[in-house]
Amino acid sequence: MTTTFDDDLISLRRRLHQIPEVGLLLPETQATVLEALAGLDLEISTGIALSSVVAVLRGTATDRTDRVVLLRGDMDGLPVVENSGEPFAALGETMHACGHDLHTAGLVGVARLLVERRAELRGDVVFMFQPGEEGWDGAGAMIAEGVLTAAGRRADAAYGLHVIANAIPHGVVTTRPGTLMAASSGLYVTVHGAGGHGSRPHAAADPIVVAAEMVTALQTMATRQFDLFDPVVVTVGTFHAGTRRNIIPETATFEATIRTLSESHVATMEKATVRLCEQIAAAHGCRAEVRFEPEYPLTVNDAAKTAFALEVAADLVGADRVELLEFPELGSEDFSRVLAEVPGCYLFVGACPTDPMTAPGNHAPGARFDDAVLGDCARLLAELAVRELAAG
């Protein structure tokens, strides 16, 4: 039975991997999830403003309580062209480069396991199939549509996990209490200069060199104005300007992501980045439009739920495959929205099929995830739900 169960999840994951969709509207993914849940005794609803799926399982234990556990799996892909070499690789310009196809298939597996164990469940379980994690705040949208109270009362605990393509050894489960992941913000800059001929830069105001100076200055600011033990990471991910190599354009634009490990740094970074970009532009006779947008808050694990989750993981996969993460990660995650409302824990699971020190990481075009971990991921979340409800 275990082999069939695991194989079914792997098959589902590979189907999902071939239909990656980006953002809040994932019609093919949603349809595939609904098909995979068909026939299970679940109360299923779909989103209004997004292609979410919420399924509620009612426990039937004789000593049941009114407690509720929420389990989450995100479903969206990324605008990345895949070159992983997998035989089931996605075609086109989108890819499941962050492993959300594993999260989705894994949560389907949890639902199947818990339907079989519903007589053990002393409360209810909410399965949160979420679009739009990759910068679209799908968790916030689902919270607005009522996912936290989908079972009729507010969830008492929440758990989720994320597969990692490198850095963590295969099959290892890790997390930490308190701050687990950074807050993220977006920085959007347009530099307005004066266009001209490439041979006469003195007769123009070149926005490209000004924007390039800003990019470098932002990196210097992050390491010179902030404590390295409370770090800030600034990454410029897009830079656009010009039409031909011999034309100085009127404008140059770039966008950056900013990660911080303290909420106070979000406000500080807003002031600092806006001031820096505006003043560099002014120094060169240009003008900068700068927009700073806070996005996801810190992902903070509840200490007691984290200790509980690590204990359950050790019982399930063995203590040798469970590690306490020493430092927070500077990635960000909109499951932070859930954990800000409900005590819980988010975990990482190593899914690297090769050497984790040299393998491409999450979001890389060559990212690969070993879906052999799917069975353990599903069983871990299922066991967390059963024991969480039993403890209530």
C-alpha positions in Angstrom: 0.0 0.0 0.0 2.8 2.4 0.9 4.5 1.9 -2.5 1.2 2.5 -4.4 0.5 5.6 -2.3 4.0 7.0 -2.9 3.9 6.2 -6.6 0.5 7.8 -7.0 1.8 11.0 -5.4 4.8 11.0 -7.6 2.6 10.6 -10.7 0.4 13.4 -9.6 3.4 15.7 -8.9 4.8 15.0 -12.4 1.5 15.9 -14.0 1.5 19.1 -12.0 5.1 19.8 -13.0 4.1 19.9 -16.7 1.4 22.5 -16.2 3.0 25.3 -14.2 1.0 28.4 -13.8 1.9 31.7 -12.3 0.0 34.0 -10.0 -3.4 33.9 -8.4 -5.3 32.3 -11.3 -4.2 28.6 -11.8 -7.2 27.0 -13.6 -5.4 23.8 -14.8 -3.7 23.3 -11.5 -7.0 23.9 -9.6 -8.8 21.4 -11.9 -6.1 18.8 -11.3 -6.3 19.2 -7.5 -10.1 18.9 -7.6 -9.8 15.8 -9.7 -7.3 14.3 -7.3 -9.6 15.0 -4.3 -12.7 13.6 -6.0 -14.4 10.8 -4.1 -12.9 11.8 -0.8 -15.4 12.7 1.9 -14.4 16.3 2.2 -16.2 19.7 2.2 -14.7 21.4 -0.8 -14.9 25.1 -1.8 -13.0 27.1 -4.3 -11.9 30.7 -4.3 -13.6 33.8 -5.6 -10.7 36.1 -6.4 -8.2 33.3 -6.9 -8.0 29.7 -8.0 -7.7 28.3 -4.4 -9.1 25.1 -3.1 -10.2 24.6 0.5 -11.1 21.2 1.8 -12.4 20.5 5.3 -12.3 17.0 6.8 -14.5 16.3 9.8 -13.0 14.0 12.4 -15.2 11.3 13.8 -13.3 10.3 17.0 -15.8 9.4 19.8 -14.0 11.9 22.1 -13.8 14.7 19.4 -13.4 18.3 20.3 -14.0 21.5 18.3 -10.3 22.0 17.6 -9.1 22.7 14.1 -5.8 22.2 12.4 -4.9 23.9 9.1 -2.4 22.4 6.7 -1.1 24.4 3.7 0.3 23.6 0.3 1.1 26.3 -2.3 0.5 25.6 -6.0 2.0 28.3 -8.2 5.1 28.2 -10.4 7.5 30.9 -11.6 8.3 32.7 -14.9 11.4 30.6 -15.4 12.3 28.5 -18.5 13.2 25.0 -17.3 16.5 23.3 -18.2 16.5 20.7 -15.4 16.8 17.8 -17.9 13.9 15.9 -16.2 12.0 13.7 -18.7 8.8 15.4 -17.4 10.2 18.9 -17.7 7.8 21.7 -18.4 7.7 23.3 -21.8 7.3 27.0 -22.4 8.3 29.9 -20.2 7.0 28.8 -16.8 8.4 26.2 -14.4 7.8 24.8 -10.9 11.3 26.0 -9.9 10.4 26.2 -6.2 8.9 22.8 -5.7 5.3 23.9 -5.2 4.2 20.9 -7.3 5.5 18.7 -4.6 3.7 20.7 -1.9 0.4 20.4 -3.8 0.8 16.6 -4.5 1.9 16.1 -0.9 -1.2 17.9 0.5 -3.4 15.7 -1.6 -1.6 12.8 -0.1 -2.3 14.1 3.4 -6.0 14.4 2.6 -6.1 10.8 1.4 -4.2 9.6 4.5 -6.4 11.5 7.0 -9.7 10.4 5.3 -8.6 6.9 6.1 -7.8 7.9 9.7 -10.8 10.2 10.3 -11.9 8.0 13.2 -8.7 9.0 15.0 -9.3 12.7 14.5 -10.6 14.5 17.5 -11.3 17.6 15.5 -11.3 19.0 12.0 -8.6 19.5 9.4 -8.5 22.3 6.8 -6.5 21.7 3.7 -5.4 25.0 2.2 -4.4 24.7 -1.5 -3.0 28.1 -2.2 -2.1 30.0 -5.4 0.0 33.0 -5.7 2.8 32.5 -3.1 5.5 33.8 -5.4 4.9 37.5 -4.8 1.1 37.6 -5.2 0.2 37.3 -1.5 -2.1 34.4 -2.1 -2.2 33.6 1.6 -3.5 37.1 2.3 -6.2 36.7 -0.3 -7.3 33.3 1.1 -7.4 34.7 4.6 -9.6 37.5 3.3 -11.9 34.9 1.8 -12.1 33.1 5.2 -9.7 30.1 5.0 -8.8 30.4 8.7 -12.5 29.9 9.7 -13.3 27.4 6.9 -14.2 24.7 9.4 -16.8 26.9 11.2 -14.4 28.2 13.8 -10.9 29.7 13.8 -8.0 27.3 13.3 -6.1 26.5 16.5 -2.8 25.4 14.8 -1.2 25.6 11.4 1.5 23.6 9.7 3.2 23.6 6.3 6.5 22.6 4.8 8.8 23.6 1.9 11.1 21.3 -0.1 14.6 22.6 -0.8 16.6 21.8 -3.9 20.0 22.3 -2.4 21.9 23.1 0.9 19.9 20.6 3.0 20.7 16.9 2.7 18.1 14.6 1.1 15.3 13.7 3.4 16.4 15.9 6.3 13.7 17.9 8.1 14.7 21.2 9.7 13.2 24.3 11.2 13.7 26.6 14.2 11.6 28.4 16.8 11.0 32.1 16.4 12.0 33.9 13.3 12.4 31.4 10.5 12.3 33.5 7.3 12.7 37.2 6.4 10.2 39.9 5.7 10.3 41.0 2.1 9.6 44.3 0.4 9.8 45.6 -3.2 11.7 48.6 -4.4 10.6 50.1 -7.8 12.8 52.9 -9.3 12.5 54.9 -12.5 15.2 57.4 -13.3 14.2 60.2 -15.6 17.1 61.8 -17.5 17.4 63.5 -20.9 18.0 61.4 -24.0 20.6 62.1 -26.6 23.3 60.7 -29.0 25.6 58.1 -27.6 28.6 60.1 -28.9 27.6 63.2 -26.9 26.8 62.1 -23.3 27.6 65.6 -22.0 24.6 67.0 -23.9 22.3 64.5 -22.3 21.5 63.2 -18.8 22.2 59.5 -19.0 19.7 57.6 -16.7 21.5 54.3 -17.2 24.7 55.2 -15.5 22.7 56.9 -12.7 20.5 53.8 -12.2 23.7 51.6 -12.3 25.2 53.8 -9.6 22.1 53.3 -7.5 22.4 49.5 -7.8 25.9 49.5 -6.5 25.1 52.1 -3.8 22.2 49.9 -2.5 24.6 47.1 -2.0 27.1 49.3 -0.1 24.3 50.7 2.0 23.1 47.2 3.0 26.6 46.3 4.4 27.6 49.8 5.8 24.4 51.1 7.4 23.0 47.9 8.9 24.3 45.5 11.6 25.7 42.3 10.0 24.1 40.4 12.8 20.7 41.8 11.8 21.3 41.6 8.1 19.6 43.2 5.1 19.7 41.7 1.6 19.1 43.8 -1.5 18.8 42.0 -4.8 18.1 43.9 -8.1 16.2 41.4 -10.2 15.2 43.5 -13.2 16.9 46.4 -15.1 15.5 47.9 -18.2 16.6 50.8 -20.4 17.2 51.9 -23.9 16.4 50.7 -27.5 19.8 50.8 -29.2 23.4 50.9 -28.2 24.1 54.4 -29.6 21.1 56.1 -28.1 21.0 57.6 -24.6 17.4 56.9 -23.4 15.1 59.2 -21.4 14.5 56.7 -18.6 15.9 53.6 -16.9 14.0 51.4 -14.5 14.9 48.7 -12.1 13.2 46.6 -9.4 14.7 45.1 -6.3 13.7 42.7 -3.6 14.7 43.6 0.0 14.9 41.1 2.8 15.1 41.9 6.5 15.1 39.9 9.7 13.5 42.5 11.9 10.3 44.4 11.3 12.0 47.7 12.4 14.4 47.4 9.4 11.4 47.5 7.0 10.6 51.1 7.9 14.3 52.0 8.1 15.0 50.5 4.6 12.1 52.4 3.2 13.5 55.7 4.3 17.1 54.8 3.4 16.4 53.4 -0.1 14.1 56.3 -1.2 16.6 58.9 0.1 19.6 57.2 -1.6 18.0 56.9 -5.0 16.4 60.3 -5.0 19.7 62.0 -4.0 21.9 60.1 -6.4 19.5 61.1 -9.2 19.6 64.7 -8.1 23.4 64.7 -7.9 23.5 63.9 -11.7 20.8 66.3 -12.8 18.2 63.5 -13.1 15.0 62.8 -11.2 14.0 59.5 -9.6 10.5 58.1 -8.9 10.9 55.6 -6.1 8.3 53.3 -4.7 8.9 51.1 -1.7 6.2 48.4 -1.0 6.3 46.2 2.1 5.1 42.7 1.1 5.4 39.7 3.4 6.1 39.9 7.1 8.6 37.8 9.0 7.7 34.1 9.1 7.7 33.3 12.9 7.3 29.8 14.3 5.6 29.3 17.6 8.2 27.8 20.0 5.9 25.1 21.4 4.6 24.1 18.1 8.1 23.9 16.7 9.3 21.6 19.5 6.2 19.5 18.9 6.8 19.3 15.1 10.4 18.3 15.5 9.5 15.6 17.9 6.9 14.2 15.6 9.4 14.3 12.7 12.0 12.5 14.7 9.4 9.8 15.6 8.4 9.4 12.0 11.6 9.6 10.0 14.3 9.1 12.7 16.2 11.5 14.9 19.2 11.3 12.5 17.1 13.0 9.8 15.9 15.9 12.0 18.0 19.0 12.5 17.5 22.3 14.4 18.2 25.2 12.0 20.7 27.5 13.6 20.0 30.7 11.8 16.9 32.2 10.0 16.7 32.1 6.2 16.6 35.3 4.2 14.0 34.0 1.9 10.4 35.0 2.6 7.1 33.2 2.6 3.4 34.3 2.7 2.6 31.5 5.1 3.8 34.2 7.4 0.3 35.6 7.1 -1.2 32.4 8.6 1.4 32.1 11.4 0.8 35.7 12.4 -2.8 34.7 13.1 -2.5 31.1 14.2 0.3 29.4 16.2 2.1 26.9 14.2 5.3 25.8 12.5 6.8 25.8 9.0 9.4 23.2 8.1 12.0 22.6 5.4 12.6 19.2 3.8 15.7 18.4 1.8 14.7 17.1 -1.6 18.0 17.4 -3.5 18.6 14.4 -5.7 22.4 15.0 -6.0 25.1 16.8 -3.9 23.3 19.5 -2.0 26.4 21.7 -1.9 26.6 21.9 -5.7 23.1 21.4 -6.9 21.1 24.4 -8.4 18.8 26.0 -5.8 15.2 26.9 -5.7 14.2 29.3 -8.4 17.1 28.3 -10.7 16.2 27.0 -14.2 18.0 23.8 -13.4 16.4 23.2 -10.0 15.5 19.5 -9.5 13.5 18.0 -6.6 13.5 14.3 -5.8 9.9 13.4 -5.5 10.8 10.3 -3.5 10.4 12.5 -0.4 6.7 13.0 -1.2 5.5 10.1 0.9 7.4 11.2 4.0 6.2 14.8 3.5 2.6 13.7 3.4 2.9 11.3 6.3 4.6 14.0 8.4 1.9 16.6 7.9 -0.8 13.9 8.5 0.8 12.8 11.8 1.1 16.4 12.9 -2.6 16.9 12.4 -3.5 13.7 14.2 -1.3 14.3 17.2 -2.2 18.0 17.4 -5.9 17.2 17.6 -5.2 14.4 20.0 -3.4 16.8 22.4 -6.3 19.2 22.4 
